[in-house]
């Protein structure tokens, strides 16, 4: 069941029901425009990741500023993006199982659909489903470039899998997926750069091996917000999948801006309310484990100043106040979540605000789309 919307256009910010997922529209639009400005004269395409926002409306805002389409991480997300008007979607992940593969093949009749593979049997299953549906699916061979997640080994193993894809009816071999997710949040800039350079070298080696085998590699995809400027400098990727840049979060803030594109700002907040102030120096907010995720640490209190989010329970957030500071019941808190992507997945609605007014409401359409 979709929960009631916590606000309506025209309301004042102080009347939004909390906890609520709030987007500062001025900042959000600056982030969109900043990315467009960074890439406008670069030989690289932007295919931003929708797992960050899970919203066709936001994907359309990105496409309006030059993005070529969107990434999703699940077939269910891709289906919702296509239903919302996105005509070019890459599922930047593996999809296995007959029922899900059939959904991928069927979706390719409604939009251009790409997918990643790291297994020959999976590729053949996708091809058979595409043929049965009368469609073709774009395929990127995913290579493991340091993240120790999905991906076939770079070099010869990737070339062999690419040959299988290229020879399988129903599939189009389109290139490589080379994403190093773990590098995005490395705190030390030199270590982060080293990880991205090693990923780039593995990717270069594989591109050269594909060329030697007579296989064109028009797409070399990957990258993220945390490696954006390094990826642009190295020039190996030609399709960037940064997603968090539209919102940012406390963990990106802790990682520092060195090596990140300068100018991205926090635009996503969990708006919370003080529900108890039982003792001096302590207050309790109505936003705990069910309002934010904590795998990347606690939220940062953006305002008011002088408050530390000390820890959560299911429905409570314990706040420590600076000496001399007090809060009253009903006071509002603007919290920057530790990790924007999974926090978004806890909400049914975005509340877009400009100044002290609610301007835009839109659903988190792919919330919970994990299949």
C-alpha positions, -999 to 999 in steps of 0.1 A, spaced: 0 0 0 13 34 -9 15 56 21 -3 90 22 18 118 8 32 139 37 27 172 19 10 190 -10 22 217 -33 18 251 -18 22 240 18 49 256 39 79 235 49 70 236 85 37 218 78 52 187 61 45 155 81 77 138 92 98 119 88 98 129 51 122 126 22 128 162 11 146 175 -20 159 211 -20 149 219 -56 174 248 -61 203 226 -51 190 195 -70 188 216 -102 223 230 -96 236 195 -94 219 185 -126 232 215 -144 267 211 -129 270 176 -144 258 188 -177 284 216 -177 312 192 -168 304 168 -196 292 191 -224 326 192 -242 338 158 -233 338 127 -256 317 108 -230 280 100 -226 261 102 -193 239 73 -184 231 80 -148 221 53 -124 185 52 -114 192 30 -84 200 62 -66 166 79 -71 142 51 -84 122 77 -102 113 81 -139 106 117 -132 142 123 -121 155 103 -150 136 125 -174 151 156 -157 186 141 -163 178 132 -200 165 167 -205 201 178 -197 218 155 -220 218 120 -205 214 92 -231 192 71 -209 194 55 -175 208 25 -157 189 2 -134 201 -25 -112 171 -48 -115 146 -58 -142 118 -44 -119 134 -10 -119 139 -11 -157 102 -19 -162 92 11 -140 116 34 -159 102 23 -193 66 27 -181 76 62 -170 88 72 -205 125 62 -205 133 47 -239 169 35 -233 178 15 -202 208 -5 -193 204 -31 -166 239 -28 -152 238 -61 -135 232 -98 -142 197 -112 -144 192 -149 -139 162 -173 -138 138 -180 -167 110 -158 -155 131 -127 -150 150 -133 -183 116 -135 -201 107 -101 -186 140 -86 -200 132 -100 -234 96 -87 -233 107 -53 -222 130 -50 -252 98 -46 -274 90 -13 -256 125 3 -253 161 -2 -261 173 -26 -233 209 -35 -224 221 -59 -198 254 -72 -184 267 -108 -185 296 -126 -170 285 -161 -178 281 -179 -212 251 -199 -201 233 -168 -189 241 -151 -223 227 -181 -242 195 -180 -220 191 -143 -227 195 -149 -264 169 -177 -265 144 -156 -246 150 -126 -270 145 -148 -300 113 -162 -286 100 -127 -279 111 -115 -314 135 -89 -299 172 -82 -296 190 -73 -264 221 -52 -261 248 -69 -240 278 -56 -222 304 -81 -209 311 -72 -173 348 -75 -163 360 -76 -127 382 -46 -122 388 -46 -85 355 -45 -67 354 -83 -61 318 -85 -72 304 -96 -105 325 -98 -136 346 -122 -157 384 -118 -157 397 -90 -180 416 -100 -211 412 -134 -227 382 -146 -206 363 -115 -215 371 -118 -252 359 -154 -252 326 -144 -235 322 -115 -260 326 -140 -289 298 -161 -275 276 -130 -271 283 -118 -306 275 -152 -321 243 -157 -301 210 -150 -319 189 -124 -302 219 -105 -287 240 -76 -298 275 -74 -283 279 -37 -274 310 -35 -252 322 -37 -216 309 -29 -182 339 -20 -160 326 -6 -127 346 -4 -95 320 3 -69 343 -1 -39 366 27 -51 339 54 -50 342 59 -13 379 53 -6 388 81 19 424 86 8 426 103 -26 458 87 -36 444 52 -28 412 60 -46 431 72 -77 453 41 -76 423 18 -76 407 36 -105 439 36 -125 443 -2 -120 407 -6 -131 413 15 -162 444 -5 -171 425 -38 -169 398 -22 -191 424 -9 -216 439 -43 -219 406 -59 -225 396 -33 -252 429 -40 -270 423 -78 -268 388 -74 -282 402 -53 -311 428 -79 -318 400 -105 -320 381 -84 -344 353 -74 -320 342 -38 -319 337 -22 -284 315 9 -289 305 11 -252 329 11 -223 307 18 -193 312 24 -156 324 51 -132 306 69 -104 303 101 -86 333 93 -64 356 87 -94 341 111 -119 370 135 -124 396 107 -124 376 87 -150 374 118 -172 411 124 -169 420 88 -177 397 87 -207 390 50 -208 353 50 -202 329 66 -227 297 60 -208 295 72 -172 271 58 -147 273 83 -119 241 85 -99 246 100 -64 257 134 -77 221 146 -78 216 141 -41 250 134 -24 251 121 12 270 122 44 294 94 34 304 112 2 310 142 25 332 122 47 352 109 17 360 145 9 358 164 -24 393 157 -36 389 138 -69 352 145 -70 337 170 -94 336 202 -75 303 219 -69 280 190 -61 259 198 -30 236 179 -6 201 183 -20 184 153 -3 173 154 34 153 135 58 131 161 75 125 151 111 107 165 141 117 167 178 92 145 196 108 146 231 132 168 250 134 149 283 167 161 297 192 190 292 215 183 263 193 155 249 165 155 225 147 127 205 137 129 168 110 109 150 135 95 125 154 63 133 162 30 116 130 30 96 136 65 83 173 61 72 198 34 66 230 33 87 254 10 69 274 41 59 271 57 92 247 81 109 231 111 93 247 145 96 225 172 111 226 200 86 204 223 107 200 235 133 237 237 141 252 223 172 235 189 171 249 154 168 228 124 158 241 100 185 222 69 175 190 53 163 164 29 175 135 17 153 115 49 154 137 73 174 168 93 168 189 103 199 203 138 196 232 153 216 230 190 219 259 215 222 262 231 256 237 258 261 215 246 232 180 235 237 152 221 215 115 222 219 89 197 208 79 203 172 113 218 162 124 206 127 157 189 118 173 186 84 193 154 83 217 144 55 215 106 54 247 85 54 238 67 22 213 82 -2 203 52 -23 189 28 3 174 57 23 154 67 -8 141 31 -9 124 36 24 100 63 11 70 64 -12 72 101 -19 97 129 -27 87 163 -14 104 190 -35 108 223 -18 119 257 -29 126 282 -2 99 277 25 73 262 1 65 228 -12 66 230 -50 68 195 -64 56 161 -52 66 129 -71 65 92 -62 95 70 -55 80 49 -82 105 20 -80 106 18 -43 111 -19 -32 117 -29 -68 142 -56 -60 132 -84 -84 
